[in-house]
């Protein structure tokens, strides 16, 4: 992995020191800005999006939840249920049943960090690691690429994995995420992005906004939110969002989608006249409004967040796919490349 030392990037992307890790490693914040005045701020701790500001009615609206300082991000993982604000989730997003899977006739026992199951890659997932900066581009459609080397048996997943994530801010107000990964051994992988969106601003209530999901079925789950292997038909179901309706609460469900070119999900604010369109090449969008996540939490700008403050659109493979033979393939073979693309596009309504 070719690492570009952050000191070489201090003249690009408004690079600023964001805080120090417990081992004194420096964490920096980078800013992507397009010609419309939209800006995105990202830190190399967890390759985490801390802010997305969009010009609305002559002023900037920050449409994602987050914290003002690194210490708050670090401390958030000590909460009974960590919020994962804006982080990159890996090695495996979602839950793995009984924290175990078999690959090539070998059983791997993972960290049971969620009721005996593995959630979001275990206790020390990708969102808790300091990533390196491997590339940065300025001018039109600015971008920044973060890289991470995950050691063999990191959280007991096999293979030394090299991961790259490129964030690009286009002149069409799109935040594009492109993930690439390789492994020295056959392994499993499922990466996603975990921003909590709120189009009225990060101090708003997301239940006042509408959601659209182009999905006819969702994964059936048990009481621990583990997929049973079956699917729920959404016809006449409360979670049928093929016609936009208000965001539900609580929700923690994976919706099956199948379009690499069309919008798979939308968040719509009639109040702020703003819409977010989600595109992905992944087979599901996991929707989460934090029912069990946080009661009251101090966020950016001294805002008190609650469970209705934001909504996640986690584009990913199915949870527990390594244990479900009929689910989409979650195995990354040695020498092959994992690629995942997701776009969050923002547009104002007439």
GUGU-253252 format. One record per residue (C-alpha): residue in one letter; y, z, x. Coordinates in steps of 0.5 Angstrom, whole numbers, plus 500, padded with zeros to 3 digits. Example, Ala and Ser with C-alpha at 12.3 -4.5 7.8 and 13.67 -1.06 7.14 Angstrom:
BEGIN
> rest, c2, c3, c1
> a, 491, 516, 525 $
> s, 498, 514, 527 $
//
This chain:
BEGIN
> rest, c2, c3, c1
> x, 500, 500, 500 $
> x, 507, 498, 503 $
> x, 511, 504, 502 $
> x, 519, 502, 502 $
> x, 522, 509, 504 $
> x, 527, 511, 499 $
> x, 533, 512, 504 $
> x, 533, 504, 504 $
> x, 534, 504, 497 $
> x, 540, 508, 496 $
> x, 545, 503, 496 $
> x, 541, 500, 490 $
> x, 539, 502, 483 $
> x, 544, 508, 483 $
> x, 539, 512, 487 $
> x, 540, 520, 487 $
> x, 537, 526, 489 $
> x, 534, 529, 483 $
> x, 530, 535, 485 $
> x, 525, 538, 490 $
> x, 518, 539, 489 $
> x, 515, 545, 491 $
> x, 513, 542, 498 $
> x, 520, 540, 499 $
> x, 518, 533, 498 $
> x, 525, 530, 495 $
> x, 525, 526, 488 $
> x, 530, 521, 486 $
> x, 533, 518, 480 $
> x, 534, 510, 480 $
> x, 538, 507, 475 $
> x, 537, 500, 472 $
> x, 543, 496, 468 $
> x, 543, 490, 465 $
> x, 549, 486, 463 $
> x, 550, 488, 456 $
> x, 551, 495, 459 $
> x, 544, 498, 457 $
> x, 541, 503, 462 $
> x, 535, 506, 464 $
> x, 534, 512, 469 $
> x, 527, 513, 472 $
> x, 525, 518, 477 $
> x, 519, 517, 482 $
> x, 516, 524, 479 $
> x, 510, 521, 475 $
> x, 514, 514, 475 $
> x, 518, 518, 469 $
> x, 523, 515, 464 $
> x, 528, 520, 463 $
> x, 533, 516, 460 $
> x, 534, 510, 456 $
> x, 541, 509, 454 $
> x, 543, 503, 449 $
> x, 550, 501, 447 $
> x, 551, 502, 439 $
> x, 557, 501, 436 $
> x, 561, 501, 442 $
> x, 558, 508, 445 $
> x, 551, 509, 449 $
> x, 546, 512, 445 $
> x, 540, 515, 449 $
> x, 534, 514, 445 $
> x, 528, 518, 449 $
> x, 527, 525, 450 $
> x, 527, 528, 457 $
> x, 530, 534, 461 $
> x, 536, 534, 466 $
> x, 533, 537, 472 $
> x, 526, 536, 476 $
> x, 525, 544, 475 $
> x, 524, 543, 467 $
> x, 519, 537, 468 $
> x, 515, 541, 473 $
> x, 515, 547, 468 $
> x, 513, 543, 462 $
> x, 506, 543, 464 $
> x, 506, 550, 464 $
> x, 507, 550, 456 $
> x, 501, 551, 452 $
> x, 501, 544, 450 $
> x, 505, 540, 455 $
> x, 510, 534, 452 $
> x, 509, 529, 458 $
> x, 516, 527, 457 $
> x, 517, 520, 459 $
> x, 511, 520, 464 $
> x, 506, 515, 466 $
> x, 499, 517, 464 $
> x, 493, 516, 468 $
> x, 487, 516, 470 $
> x, 485, 516, 463 $
> x, 490, 516, 457 $
> x, 488, 520, 451 $
> x, 481, 524, 451 $
> x, 474, 524, 454 $
> x, 469, 527, 450 $
> x, 466, 534, 453 $
> x, 470, 532, 459 $
> x, 464, 527, 462 $
> x, 462, 520, 462 $
> x, 457, 516, 466 $
> x, 458, 510, 470 $
> x, 452, 506, 474 $
> x, 447, 512, 472 $
> x, 451, 517, 475 $
> x, 454, 523, 471 $
> x, 462, 525, 472 $
> x, 464, 532, 470 $
> x, 472, 532, 469 $
> x, 477, 537, 468 $
> x, 476, 540, 461 $
> x, 483, 541, 460 $
> x, 484, 540, 452 $
> x, 479, 544, 448 $
> x, 473, 542, 453 $
> x, 475, 535, 453 $
> x, 479, 531, 458 $
> x, 486, 529, 456 $
> x, 491, 525, 460 $
> x, 487, 525, 466 $
> x, 486, 532, 467 $
> x, 490, 538, 469 $
> x, 494, 534, 475 $
> x, 494, 527, 472 $
> x, 499, 521, 474 $
> x, 505, 524, 471 $
> x, 505, 530, 476 $
> x, 505, 526, 482 $
> x, 510, 524, 486 $
> x, 510, 516, 487 $
> x, 513, 512, 492 $
> x, 518, 506, 491 $
> x, 514, 500, 494 $
> x, 520, 494, 491 $
> x, 526, 494, 488 $
> x, 530, 488, 485 $
> x, 538, 488, 483 $
> x, 542, 482, 480 $
> x, 539, 479, 473 $
> x, 533, 483, 470 $
> x, 533, 488, 475 $
> x, 527, 492, 477 $
> x, 523, 497, 481 $
> x, 516, 498, 483 $
> x, 513, 505, 484 $
> x, 506, 506, 487 $
> x, 501, 511, 487 $
> x, 495, 512, 492 $
> x, 490, 516, 488 $
> x, 484, 519, 492 $
> x, 477, 518, 491 $
> x, 475, 524, 486 $
> x, 482, 525, 484 $
> x, 481, 530, 478 $
> x, 473, 528, 479 $
> x, 474, 520, 478 $
> x, 470, 516, 482 $
> x, 474, 511, 487 $
> x, 480, 511, 491 $
> x, 485, 508, 486 $
> x, 491, 504, 488 $
> x, 496, 503, 482 $
> x, 503, 500, 482 $
> x, 508, 500, 476 $
> x, 514, 495, 475 $
> x, 519, 497, 470 $
> x, 524, 491, 469 $
> x, 530, 491, 465 $
> x, 531, 484, 462 $
> x, 538, 481, 459 $
> x, 535, 481, 452 $
> x, 535, 489, 452 $
> x, 527, 489, 454 $
> x, 524, 495, 458 $
> x, 518, 491, 461 $
> x, 512, 495, 464 $
> x, 507, 492, 468 $
> x, 501, 496, 471 $
> x, 496, 494, 476 $
> x, 491, 497, 479 $
> x, 485, 497, 484 $
> x, 479, 501, 486 $
> x, 474, 502, 492 $
> x, 469, 504, 487 $
> x, 467, 502, 480 $
> x, 471, 507, 476 $
> x, 474, 508, 469 $
> x, 482, 507, 467 $
> x, 487, 507, 462 $
> x, 494, 508, 463 $
> x, 500, 509, 458 $
> x, 507, 510, 458 $
> x, 509, 517, 454 $
> x, 516, 517, 452 $
> x, 518, 520, 446 $
> x, 523, 515, 442 $
> x, 529, 517, 437 $
> x, 533, 511, 436 $
> x, 539, 516, 433 $
> x, 539, 519, 439 $
> x, 535, 524, 443 $
> x, 538, 530, 439 $
> x, 536, 527, 432 $
> x, 530, 527, 427 $
> x, 525, 522, 428 $
> x, 523, 523, 421 $
> x, 529, 520, 418 $
> x, 527, 513, 421 $
> x, 522, 508, 419 $
> x, 515, 505, 423 $
> x, 511, 499, 422 $
> x, 505, 498, 425 $
> x, 501, 491, 425 $
> x, 494, 495, 424 $
> x, 489, 494, 419 $
> x, 485, 500, 421 $
> x, 485, 506, 426 $
> x, 480, 510, 430 $
> x, 476, 515, 426 $
> x, 476, 522, 429 $
> x, 473, 529, 429 $
> x, 477, 536, 429 $
> x, 478, 535, 436 $
> x, 481, 528, 435 $
> x, 475, 525, 439 $
> x, 473, 518, 436 $
> x, 467, 518, 432 $
> x, 466, 511, 434 $
> x, 467, 509, 427 $
> x, 474, 506, 424 $
> x, 478, 508, 418 $
> x, 480, 502, 413 $
> x, 488, 503, 412 $
> x, 488, 499, 406 $
> x, 491, 504, 401 $
> x, 491, 509, 406 $
> x, 497, 514, 408 $
> x, 497, 511, 415 $
> x, 498, 504, 413 $
> x, 504, 502, 416 $
> x, 504, 494, 415 $
> x, 510, 495, 411 $
> x, 515, 499, 414 $
> x, 516, 507, 412 $
> x, 518, 513, 414 $
> x, 515, 516, 420 $
> x, 510, 521, 418 $
> x, 509, 528, 421 $
> x, 504, 530, 424 $
> x, 501, 524, 427 $
> x, 496, 523, 433 $
> x, 492, 517, 431 $
> x, 490, 511, 435 $
> x, 491, 504, 431 $
> x, 487, 498, 433 $
> x, 492, 492, 434 $
> x, 490, 485, 437 $
> x, 496, 481, 439 $
> x, 499, 479, 446 $
> x, 505, 475, 443 $
> x, 507, 478, 437 $
> x, 510, 485, 435 $
> x, 505, 490, 434 $
> x, 509, 496, 432 $
> x, 517, 498, 431 $
> x, 521, 504, 430 $
> x, 527, 502, 425 $
> x, 533, 506, 425 $
> x, 537, 504, 418 $
> x, 542, 510, 420 $
> x, 544, 507, 427 $
> x, 542, 500, 426 $
> x, 537, 499, 431 $
> x, 530, 497, 432 $
> x, 525, 498, 437 $
> x, 520, 492, 438 $
> x, 513, 494, 441 $
> x, 509, 488, 445 $
> x, 503, 490, 449 $
> x, 496, 486, 451 $
> x, 492, 493, 450 $
> x, 487, 494, 444 $
> x, 491, 500, 441 $
> x, 497, 504, 440 $
> x, 497, 511, 439 $
> x, 502, 514, 435 $
> x, 504, 521, 436 $
> x, 509, 526, 433 $
> x, 508, 532, 436 $
> x, 505, 537, 431 $
> x, 502, 541, 436 $
> x, 506, 540, 442 $
> x, 512, 544, 442 $
> x, 516, 549, 437 $
> x, 523, 549, 440 $
> x, 524, 546, 447 $
> x, 531, 546, 451 $
> x, 532, 538, 453 $
> x, 537, 534, 456 $
> x, 545, 536, 455 $
> x, 542, 543, 452 $
> x, 539, 540, 446 $
> x, 534, 544, 442 $
> x, 528, 539, 441 $
> x, 523, 541, 436 $
> x, 516, 537, 434 $
> x, 520, 532, 430 $
> x, 525, 530, 435 $
> x, 521, 524, 438 $
> x, 515, 519, 437 $
> x, 511, 516, 442 $
> x, 508, 509, 442 $
> x, 502, 509, 447 $
> x, 500, 503, 448 $
> x, 493, 503, 451 $
> x, 485, 502, 451 $
> x, 481, 507, 446 $
> x, 481, 514, 447 $
> x, 473, 516, 450 $
> x, 472, 508, 451 $
> x, 467, 510, 457 $
> x, 463, 514, 452 $
> x, 463, 509, 446 $
> x, 459, 502, 448 $
> x, 462, 498, 443 $
> x, 469, 500, 445 $
> x, 473, 495, 449 $
> x, 471, 496, 456 $
> x, 474, 501, 460 $
> x, 471, 500, 467 $
> x, 475, 497, 473 $
> x, 470, 494, 478 $
> x, 470, 495, 485 $
> x, 474, 489, 488 $
> x, 477, 487, 481 $
> x, 484, 488, 478 $
> x, 487, 492, 472 $
> x, 493, 489, 469 $
> x, 497, 492, 463 $
> x, 503, 489, 460 $
> x, 507, 493, 455 $
> x, 515, 491, 453 $
> x, 519, 496, 449 $
> x, 525, 491, 446 $
> x, 531, 494, 443 $
> x, 536, 490, 438 $
> x, 541, 492, 433 $
> x, 541, 490, 426 $
> x, 546, 486, 422 $
//
